[in-house]
Amino acid sequence: MPVPPPAVLDLRDRLLAAAGRQAGASLRQLAALPAAAATIPADLASFLWRARGPLSTWLASTLAAPAGDGSWERDPAGFLTVRAVRALQPSNQFALGPDAVTRLDALHARALDELAAVLRGAASEAALGSSAARIAAEYVAGLGAVARAALAPGGAALRQVASAEYSPELQLQVLGLDAAALAPPVLDLGCGAEARLVRHLRALGVDARGIDRAAEPGDGVRRGDWLTEPLAPGSLGTVVSHLGFSLHFLHQHLRPAGDAARYARRYMEILRALAPRGVFAYVPGLPFVEEHLPAASWDVERLRVDIPAPPGAVAVPWYAARIKRRA
């Protein structure tokens, strides 16, 4: 990959610093964020003016054909979306469904595209600063619209639900899996930003891969959506998802007007992607699906997981399921 101009990396760091000032904001805070929050510091306007040549050239080329891998150098809009998702997921993992992520991608691509046009056409540093402030205000408004859509009746966020990443050893223990006995290739569906299990398995010599909408692209790990990532029939030895796909499926099943049918179709696509004797291991369980799997084609094994539910909480089937395809 060609080394980008220093100004490109400088712009990345400046944008991350600006985003860091909103880190930890709730959806409600984002929904109410005033346009005044989108101020453009004088030093940023000066930087954009000085670096307008290389920045406009780089933006034009990357936005014309983004790699889609979530890297800043080749997919800047995707990079910003990954960072936005990472900022929101720890406080509410159901806040951003696939449609919201698509809207964030479009929001970031539009802001960067407008910035490229401004960099090409600005007649002065003051004019550039004024246009950059407008772009920032439009971005804040768009971010608020995404948050309000998630908070609206029927939106994604019913309440704050924490999300975290867990050690590879704990994930394997909960799923009742032995790393040495996993049939390759292994796909971690919703591997998390750090892809801890994938990295652990690859260090042991296991052919493991991971998909997550907030993943940092790297060895065997790519940014992707578990609902749309292509899965070739019979291509996988093991699919794992610890508090990922099945938890979101259960959420959609239990919530009013949820999109459970979309997850049900994907569940069957995952099963079809298993090779003979392949296994789909996940937690929590999905009894409303598992009870309908034909016994002639699938072995269903359940492993109890003891997680006490808070008083008044909806009962969740806290067991790990291993669905094995018969030969």
C-alpha positions in Angstrom: 0.0 0.0 0.0 1.5 3.4 -1.0 2.4 5.6 2.0 -0.1 8.4 2.3 1.1 12.0 2.5 1.8 13.1 6.1 -1.1 15.5 5.9 -3.5 12.6 5.5 -2.4 11.0 8.8 -2.4 14.5 10.4 -6.1 14.9 9.4 -6.9 11.5 10.8 -5.4 12.4 14.2 -7.2 15.7 14.3 -10.6 14.1 13.5 -10.0 11.4 16.1 -9.1 14.1 18.7 -12.3 16.0 17.8 -14.4 12.8 18.1 -12.7 12.0 21.4 -14.3 15.0 22.9 -17.7 13.4 22.4 -16.6 9.9 23.6 -19.0 8.3 26.0 -21.9 10.4 24.9 -25.3 8.6 25.1 -27.7 8.4 22.2 -29.9 11.0 23.9 -26.9 13.4 24.2 -26.1 12.9 20.6 -29.7 13.5 19.6 -29.7 16.8 21.4 -26.2 17.9 20.4 -26.4 21.6 19.3 -24.8 22.8 16.0 -22.5 24.9 18.2 -20.7 21.7 19.1 -19.3 21.6 15.6 -16.8 24.4 16.0 -13.7 24.5 13.8 -10.6 25.6 15.7 -8.5 28.2 13.9 -5.5 25.9 13.8 -7.6 23.2 12.0 -8.6 25.8 9.4 -5.0 26.8 8.9 -3.9 23.2 8.6 -6.6 22.5 6.0 -5.5 25.5 4.0 -1.9 24.6 4.0 -2.5 21.0 3.1 -5.4 21.5 0.7 -3.5 20.1 -2.3 -2.5 16.7 -1.1 -5.7 16.3 1.0 -8.0 17.0 -1.9 -6.1 14.7 -4.2 -6.2 11.9 -1.7 -9.8 12.3 -0.8 -10.9 12.3 -4.4 -9.1 9.1 -5.1 -10.2 7.2 -2.0 -13.8 8.3 -2.1 -14.1 7.4 -5.8 -13.2 3.8 -5.1 -13.2 3.0 -1.3 -11.7 -0.3 -0.3 -14.5 -1.0 2.2 -12.0 -2.4 4.7 -12.4 0.3 7.3 -8.8 1.6 7.0 -8.2 5.3 7.1 -5.8 5.2 4.1 -8.1 3.4 1.7 -11.6 3.8 3.2 -11.8 7.0 5.3 -15.6 7.0 5.5 -15.6 3.4 6.7 -12.8 4.2 9.2 -14.9 7.0 10.8 -18.0 4.8 10.9 -16.0 2.1 12.7 -14.9 4.6 15.3 -18.4 5.9 15.8 -19.8 2.4 16.3 -17.0 1.6 18.8 -17.9 4.7 20.7 -21.6 3.8 21.0 -21.5 0.0 21.4 -20.0 -0.1 24.9 -23.0 1.7 26.3 -25.7 0.2 24.1 -24.9 -2.7 21.8 -28.4 -2.6 20.2 -28.1 1.1 19.3 -26.8 0.6 15.8 -28.4 -1.9 13.5 -27.2 -2.5 9.9 -29.4 0.3 8.5 -28.0 2.8 11.0 -24.4 1.8 10.1 -25.3 2.3 6.4 -26.5 5.8 7.3 -23.3 6.5 9.2 -21.3 5.4 6.2 -23.3 7.8 3.9 -23.0 10.6 6.4 -19.2 10.3 6.6 -18.8 9.9 2.9 -20.9 13.0 2.2 -18.9 15.1 4.8 -15.6 14.0 3.3 -16.8 14.5 -0.3 -17.9 18.1 0.6 -14.6 18.7 2.3 -12.7 17.6 -0.8 -14.7 20.0 -2.9 -14.0 22.8 -0.5 -10.3 22.1 -0.4 -10.3 22.2 -4.2 -12.2 25.4 -4.6 -11.6 27.6 -1.5 -10.3 31.1 -2.4 -8.9 31.9 1.0 -8.2 30.4 4.4 -11.2 32.3 5.9 -13.5 31.0 3.2 -12.2 27.5 3.7 -12.7 27.8 7.5 -16.3 29.0 7.0 -17.1 26.1 4.7 -15.5 23.6 7.0 -17.7 24.9 9.9 -20.8 24.4 7.7 -19.8 20.8 6.9 -19.2 20.1 10.6 -22.6 21.6 11.5 -24.3 19.4 8.9 -22.4 16.4 10.2 -23.5 17.0 13.7 -27.1 17.4 12.5 -26.8 14.1 10.6 -25.4 12.3 13.6 -28.3 13.6 15.7 -30.7 12.2 13.2 -29.2 8.8 13.4 -29.4 8.9 17.2 -33.0 10.1 17.1 -34.0 7.3 14.7 -32.5 4.7 17.1 -34.5 6.3 20.0 -37.8 6.7 18.2 -40.6 4.2 18.8 -39.7 1.1 16.9 -36.1 2.2 16.8 -33.1 0.2 17.8 -32.4 1.5 21.3 -35.0 0.5 23.9 -32.7 1.1 26.8 -29.0 1.1 27.6 -27.5 -2.3 27.3 -23.8 -2.7 28.0 -21.4 -4.4 25.7 -17.9 -5.7 26.3 -15.2 -7.9 25.0 -14.2 -11.1 26.8 -11.1 -13.2 27.0 -10.6 -16.0 24.5 -10.4 -18.6 27.3 -13.7 -17.5 28.8 -15.5 -17.5 25.4 -14.3 -21.1 24.6 -15.2 -22.2 28.1 -18.8 -20.8 27.9 -19.3 -22.3 24.4 -17.9 -25.7 25.6 -15.2 -25.7 22.9 -11.7 -27.1 22.8 -9.4 -24.9 20.6 -7.4 -27.9 19.5 -10.5 -29.8 18.3 -12.1 -27.0 16.3 -12.8 -28.0 12.6 -11.3 -25.4 10.3 -11.8 -22.9 8.9 -13.3 -21.2 12.0 -15.4 -18.0 11.6 -16.1 -15.8 14.6 -19.3 -14.0 13.7 -19.2 -10.7 15.6 -15.6 -11.0 16.7 -15.5 -7.6 18.4 -13.2 -4.7 17.7 -10.2 -6.5 19.1 -11.0 -9.9 17.7 -9.5 -11.5 20.8 -10.7 -15.1 20.0 -9.5 -14.9 16.4 -6.0 -13.7 17.4 -5.9 -16.4 20.1 -6.8 -19.2 17.7 -4.5 -18.0 15.0 -1.6 -17.9 17.5 -2.4 -21.6 18.1 -2.1 -22.4 14.4 -5.9 -22.6 13.8 -7.3 -21.2 10.6 -9.6 -18.6 12.2 -11.3 -15.6 10.7 -13.4 -12.8 12.2 -16.1 -10.4 11.0 -17.4 -7.4 12.9 -18.7 -4.0 12.0 -16.3 -2.4 14.4 -13.3 -4.7 13.6 -9.8 -3.4 13.0 -8.8 -5.0 9.7 -5.9 -7.3 10.1 -4.8 -10.9 10.0 -7.9 -12.9 9.2 -10.2 -10.1 10.5 -12.3 -7.8 8.3 -15.0 -5.2 8.8 -18.3 -6.7 7.8 -22.0 -7.2 8.7 -23.0 -10.6 10.0 -26.3 -10.3 8.2 -24.8 -9.6 4.7 -21.3 -11.1 4.7 -21.2 -13.7 1.9 -21.1 -17.3 3.2 -20.5 -20.0 0.7 -22.5 -23.3 1.3 -20.4 -26.0 2.9 -17.3 -23.7 3.3 -16.9 -23.5 7.1 -15.9 -26.1 9.7 -16.9 -24.0 12.8 -18.9 -20.8 13.3 -18.8 -19.3 16.8 -20.6 -16.3 18.2 -20.3 -15.4 21.9 -23.0 -12.9 23.0 -23.2 -11.8 19.4 -25.4 -13.0 16.6 -27.8 -15.0 18.8 -28.1 -12.3 21.4 -29.2 -9.9 18.7 -31.5 -12.5 17.2 -33.1 -13.0 20.6 -33.4 -9.2 21.0 -35.2 -8.9 17.7 -37.4 -11.9 18.6 -38.5 -10.5 21.9 -38.9 -6.8 21.0 -42.1 -5.3 19.6 -42.0 -5.1 15.8 -38.5 -6.7 15.8 -36.7 -7.9 12.6 -36.5 -11.5 13.7 -37.3 -12.9 10.2 -34.2 -11.3 8.9 -32.1 -13.1 11.5 -34.0 -16.3 11.0 -33.1 -16.3 7.3 -29.5 -15.6 8.2 -29.4 -18.3 10.8 -30.3 -20.9 8.1 -27.7 -19.4 5.8 -25.1 -20.0 8.5 -26.1 -23.6 8.9 -25.9 -24.1 5.2 -22.4 -22.7 5.3 -21.2 -25.5 7.5 -19.3 -28.4 6.0 -20.4 -32.0 7.0 -19.9 -32.4 10.8 -19.4 -28.7 11.0 -20.6 -26.9 14.2 -22.3 -23.6 14.9 -21.7 -22.7 18.5 -23.4 -19.7 20.2 -24.7 -18.2 23.4 -27.4 -17.4 24.4 -29.6 -20.2 23.0 -32.4 -19.8 20.5 -35.0 -22.5 21.6 -37.7 -21.1 19.3 -35.4 -22.0 16.3 -33.6 -25.0 17.6 -36.8 -27.0 18.3 -37.7 -26.8 14.6 -34.3 -28.1 13.2 -34.8 -31.6 11.5 -33.2 -34.2 13.7 -32.2 -36.1 10.6 -29.9 -33.2 9.5 -28.8 -31.5 12.8 -27.7 -32.5 16.2 -28.6 -30.0 18.9 -26.5 -29.9 22.1 -27.1 -27.5 24.9 -24.6 -26.5 27.7 -26.1 -24.6 30.6 -24.6 -21.2 31.5 -25.5 -19.9 35.0 -26.0 -16.1 34.7 -28.5 -14.7 37.3 -31.1 -12.4 35.8 -31.8 -9.1 37.5 -35.2 -8.8 39.2 -38.0 -8.1 36.7 -35.8 -8.8 33.7 -37.0 -10.8 30.7 -36.0 -14.5 31.1 -33.2 -15.2 28.7 -32.2 -18.8 27.6 -28.8 -18.7 29.1 -27.3 -21.8 27.6 -24.7 -22.3 24.9 -25.9 -24.2 21.9 -23.9 -26.3 19.5 -25.6 -27.2 16.3 -23.7 -29.9 14.4 -24.4 -30.8 10.8 -24.8 -34.5 10.2 -22.6 -36.0 7.5 
